[in-house]
Amino acid sequence: MKPAVRRQLVTEAAQLHSVATRRACLALGFPRSSHYYRAKRDPATALRMRLRELAMSRPRYGYRRLYVLLRREGWVVNHKRVLRLYREESLAVRTKRRRKLAARLRVMPPLVGRANEHWAIDFVSDQLESGARFRVLTAVDCFTRECLCLHASFRLLAPDVTAALDQVIRERGRPKTITLDNGTEFTSSHFDAWACRGGVQLDFIAPGKPVQNAHIESFNGRLRDECLNQSWFASLDDARLTLSAWRDDYNKTRLHSSLGDVAPEVFEARWIAAGAALGSPSALKRVV
């Protein structure tokens, strides 16, 4: 029990039984010196207010990402103090504890060494205010973690999927490999012919093994937690606007611990600059 709580109990006991504070402290085993002590520590009001503002604007950020944001703004504070204030302000993110099962890939996937080399795609679903269901095609770059596509529609058949991916390819080039599950949209003859024409290798995961496509599964979890579960969609156009804004923030602003607490576009820019400094333009050439 914290001293502040014990002080409150002493005060309440003294008032309830009409006794002196000294007697209440003796009965509860709480030293009078501790009861009368008043902390001289800086309340850090400004820091608390800014921490709450950041937590309000980023409701799914934990204290580690909030600490990085504070440091970027110029606050001279360490992570332990941020954690203490974070707990005192009751800003903890609510999470569901899921049962974890041991899983292991039979074949280790090849390491990704550059951007636009290996993509991962999947679907997520949600519903509008009217109850109508819609699906979202998601795609990420496994190297930069950049969100390549968030295409929402009531129906997403194989031709719709290839059309959305063609749009991404026109903007950034063609990948060598795409990891995906065994959904009918991906196993159809149309999708297979599209991949064959473009020279794209399809890396299908084993049935019932989503862990083999961990990049997109992790991304879909962030998308649902930070966007879909936080939004109420009046129409499909409204959902598309919200997804577009979230994707822009995800790629340009959101912190990724796996990338050194920078956004995907910042990470890719640094990677390109580092490659150029080493004089290896071939390592930076996109796969077309």
C-alpha positions in Angstrom: 0.0 0.0 0.0 1.4 3.4 -1.0 2.1 6.1 1.6 -0.4 8.4 0.0 -3.2 5.8 0.5 -2.1 5.2 4.1 -2.2 8.9 4.9 -5.7 9.0 3.6 -6.7 6.0 5.8 -5.2 7.7 8.8 -7.2 10.9 8.1 -10.4 9.0 7.6 -9.9 6.9 10.7 -9.2 10.0 12.8 -12.4 11.7 11.5 -14.6 8.6 11.8 -13.7 7.8 15.4 -13.0 11.4 16.5 -9.5 10.7 17.7 -6.2 12.5 17.4 -4.1 11.9 14.4 -1.4 10.5 16.7 -3.7 7.8 18.0 -4.9 7.0 14.4 -1.3 6.6 13.3 -0.5 4.3 16.2 -3.6 2.2 15.5 -2.7 1.7 11.9 1.0 1.3 12.4 1.9 4.3 10.3 4.7 6.6 11.5 3.6 10.2 12.2 6.7 11.5 10.4 5.6 9.7 7.3 2.0 11.0 7.7 3.1 14.7 7.9 5.7 14.4 5.2 5.1 16.4 2.1 7.0 15.6 -1.1 9.3 18.3 -2.4 9.6 16.7 -5.8 8.7 18.7 -8.8 5.1 17.8 -9.8 6.1 18.1 -13.5 2.8 19.6 -14.4 3.8 20.7 -17.9 5.3 17.3 -18.6 2.2 15.6 -17.3 -0.1 17.7 -19.5 2.0 17.1 -22.6 2.1 13.4 -21.9 -1.7 13.3 -21.6 -2.1 15.3 -24.8 0.2 12.8 -26.7 -1.7 9.9 -25.2 -5.0 11.4 -26.2 -3.8 11.9 -29.8 -2.2 8.5 -29.9 -4.6 6.3 -27.8 -2.8 3.0 -28.7 0.7 4.2 -28.0 2.4 2.8 -24.9 4.9 4.7 -22.7 7.9 3.7 -24.8 6.6 5.4 -28.0 5.3 8.4 -26.0 8.8 8.7 -24.5 10.4 8.8 -27.9 7.9 11.5 -29.0 8.7 13.6 -25.9 12.5 13.3 -26.5 11.9 14.4 -30.1 10.1 17.5 -28.8 13.1 18.4 -26.7 12.0 17.2 -23.2 15.0 16.2 -21.1 13.5 13.1 -19.4 14.4 9.5 -19.1 12.1 6.5 -19.8 11.7 5.6 -16.1 10.2 9.0 -15.3 7.9 8.8 -18.2 6.8 5.4 -17.1 6.1 6.7 -13.5 4.0 9.6 -14.8 2.3 7.3 -17.3 1.2 5.0 -14.5 0.2 7.9 -12.2 -2.0 9.4 -14.9 -3.6 6.0 -15.6 -2.7 6.1 -19.3 -2.0 2.3 -19.7 -3.3 0.9 -23.0 -5.9 -1.8 -22.5 -4.9 -5.1 -24.2 -6.5 -8.5 -24.5 -4.3 -11.3 -23.3 -4.3 -14.0 -25.9 -3.2 -17.6 -25.4 0.1 -18.2 -27.2 0.8 -21.5 -28.8 4.3 -22.7 -29.8 4.7 -22.6 -33.6 7.7 -23.1 -35.8 8.2 -22.8 -39.6 9.3 -26.0 -41.3 11.5 -24.0 -43.6 13.1 -20.7 -42.6 12.1 -17.9 -45.0 14.9 -16.1 -46.8 16.1 -12.8 -45.3 14.9 -9.6 -47.0 17.8 -7.3 -47.9 16.2 -4.4 -49.6 13.0 -2.4 -50.2 10.4 -3.6 -52.7 11.9 -7.1 -52.7 9.3 -9.0 -50.6 5.7 -8.0 -50.0 3.0 -9.6 -47.8 -0.7 -9.2 -48.5 -4.0 -10.2 -46.8 -7.5 -9.1 -46.0 -9.3 -7.6 -43.0 -13.0 -6.9 -42.7 -15.2 -4.5 -40.9 -18.7 -3.0 -41.2 -20.4 0.3 -41.8 -22.9 2.1 -39.6 -25.7 0.4 -41.6 -24.3 -3.0 -40.8 -23.0 -3.6 -44.3 -19.8 -5.5 -44.4 -16.7 -4.5 -46.4 -13.2 -5.9 -46.9 -9.8 -4.2 -47.0 -6.9 -5.5 -49.0 -3.7 -4.8 -47.1 -0.2 -5.0 -48.4 3.2 -4.2 -46.6 6.8 -4.2 -47.6 8.6 -6.7 -45.4 11.8 -4.7 -45.4 10.7 -1.1 -44.7 7.3 -2.1 -43.0 5.7 0.5 -45.3 2.0 0.1 -45.9 1.7 -0.2 -49.7 -2.1 -0.6 -50.1 -5.3 -0.2 -48.1 -8.0 -0.9 -50.7 -11.6 -1.1 -49.3 -14.6 -2.5 -51.2 -17.7 -4.5 -50.6 -16.4 -7.2 -52.9 -12.8 -8.0 -53.6 -12.4 -10.7 -56.2 -9.2 -11.8 -57.8 -9.4 -9.1 -60.7 -10.0 -6.4 -58.0 -6.9 -7.6 -56.1 -4.7 -7.6 -59.1 -5.9 -4.2 -60.2 -5.1 -2.7 -56.8 -1.6 -4.4 -56.8 -1.0 -3.1 -60.4 -1.6 0.4 -59.1 1.0 -0.1 -56.4 3.4 -1.6 -58.9 3.1 1.5 -61.2 4.1 3.7 -58.3 7.0 1.7 -56.9 7.9 -1.2 -59.1 7.3 -4.9 -59.1 8.4 -7.2 -56.1 10.2 -10.5 -56.5 8.1 -12.4 -53.9 4.6 -12.0 -52.3 3.7 -13.9 -49.2 0.0 -14.7 -48.9 -2.5 -17.2 -47.6 -4.6 -19.8 -49.4 -7.7 -17.7 -49.9 -9.7 -18.2 -53.1 -8.7 -14.8 -54.4 -5.1 -15.8 -54.3 -5.3 -19.4 -55.5 -7.5 -18.5 -58.5 -6.3 -19.0 -62.1 -6.6 -15.3 -62.7 -4.2 -14.4 -59.9 -1.8 -17.2 -60.8 -1.7 -16.0 -64.4 -1.1 -12.4 -63.3 1.9 -13.4 -61.1 3.3 -15.6 -63.9 3.1 -12.7 -66.5 4.9 -10.4 -64.1 7.5 -12.8 -62.9 6.3 -12.6 -59.3 6.9 -15.6 -57.1 4.0 -16.5 -54.8 5.0 -17.8 -51.4 1.9 -19.5 -50.0 1.8 -20.2 -46.2 0.8 -23.6 -44.9 -3.0 -23.8 -44.2 -3.8 -22.7 -40.7 -0.4 -21.2 -40.1 -0.8 -17.4 -40.1 2.5 -17.1 -38.2 4.3 -17.8 -41.4 3.0 -14.5 -42.7 3.9 -12.6 -39.5 4.6 -9.2 -41.1 1.0 -8.8 -42.5 -0.6 -10.3 -39.4 1.2 -7.9 -37.2 0.2 -5.0 -39.5 -3.4 -6.1 -39.6 -3.5 -6.2 -35.8 -2.2 -2.6 -35.7 -4.7 -1.5 -38.3 -7.6 -3.0 -36.4 -6.4 -1.7 -33.0 -5.5 1.8 -34.0 -7.9 2.5 -36.9 -10.8 0.2 -37.4 -11.7 -0.2 -33.7 -11.3 3.5 -33.1 -13.5 4.7 -36.0 -17.2 4.7 -37.0 -17.8 4.5 -40.7 -21.0 6.1 -42.2 -20.2 5.0 -45.7 -17.6 3.2 -47.8 -16.2 6.5 -49.0 -15.9 7.6 -45.3 -14.0 4.4 -44.6 -11.7 4.9 -47.6 -10.9 8.5 -46.4 -10.2 7.3 -42.9 -8.0 4.4 -44.1 -6.1 6.8 -46.4 -5.4 9.2 -43.6 -4.3 6.5 -41.3 -2.0 4.9 -43.9 -0.3 8.3 -44.5 0.2 8.7 -40.8 1.5 5.1 -40.5 4.1 5.5 -43.2 5.3 9.0 -42.4 4.8 9.5 -38.6 4.1 6.4 -36.7 7.0 5.0 -34.7 8.3 1.4 -35.3 10.5 -0.1 -32.7 11.7 -2.7 -35.3 13.0 0.2 -37.4 14.7 2.0 -34.5 11.7 4.1 -33.5 11.3 5.9 -36.9 8.6 5.8 -39.5 8.9 3.5 -42.6 9.5 6.4 -45.0 12.2 7.9 -42.8 13.8 4.4 -42.5 13.8 3.9 -46.2 15.2 7.4 -46.9 18.1 6.7 -44.4 18.7 3.3 -46.0 18.9 4.8 -49.5 21.2 7.6 -48.2 23.5 5.0 -46.6 23.6 2.9 -49.7 24.5 5.9 -51.8 27.2 6.9 -49.4 28.7 3.4 -49.8 28.6 3.7 -53.6 26.4 0.7 -54.2 23.6 2.0 -56.4 22.9 -1.5 -57.6 21.9 -2.5 -54.0 19.3 0.3 -54.1 17.8 -0.4 -57.5 14.2 -1.3 -57.3 13.0 -4.6 -58.6 11.0 -3.9 -61.8 
